[in-house]
Amino acid sequence: MSDYFQHETAVIDEGAQIGAGTKIWHFAHICAGAVIGERCIFGQNTMVAPGVTIGNNVKAQNNVAIYTGTTIEDDVFLGPSCVLTNVTNPRSQINRRNLYEPTRIRRGATIGANATLVCGITLGRYAFIAAGAVVTKDVPDYGLVTGVPSRHQGWMSRHGHLLGKADDAGDFICPESGFRYRLNEEGALRCLDLDEDAPLPPDLSEGRKSYDDFKS
């Protein structure tokens, strides 16, 4: 008996590796050679292609296809019907299977509903891609991008809140966690209170207020 859940309509090819506690829902297809970590969720009509590597606690909402050439780290959220690609200049008449362009989605990143990632880019840790955005270049850690093509609009905290103006000490404060963030000399945003690769403490891992509550 497997230590993951598979809905009766899901197809999991022999040779796929799936971690404990992962859930594969209606009409999903996990191809041979895919490697999926623990405690992931794959919604209705999702697909994971051969050679894809996915970390732990990744959530892929309905209608998401993850193609060969993609690497997804832990704690990534893929919104409904977001689009990933693996060839910049596809043609039906030309076989480019040996030329797939790698896309890397780093830990904790969020991709909004119906957003599109052009292949060959890296989304930084806790990057936030707005719904409907078309991303054509790398996004830095904690970067918020919106629009078509997407543009950098600011910074999002690890808890998913837009960080406003810095205080007198140069720190951006997350309204939910209280974590402080600061730009380093290279212009990269870093959390001062928790390493980017460290798990959240249990008391900060469950939301208790809506996004709008923090605006008031």
Secondary structure, DSSP 8 states (H G I E B T S, - for coil): --SSEE-TT-EE-TT-EE-TT-EE-TT-EE-TT-EE-SS-EE-TT-EE-TT-EE-SS-EE-TT-EE-TTEEE-TT-EE-TT-EE-S-SS--TTS--GGG---EEE-TT-EE-TT-EE-SS-EE-TT-EE-TT-EE-S-B-TTEEEETTTTEEEEEB-TTS-B-----TTS-EE-TTT--EEEE-TTS-EEESSS-TTS---GGGSS--S-TGGGT-
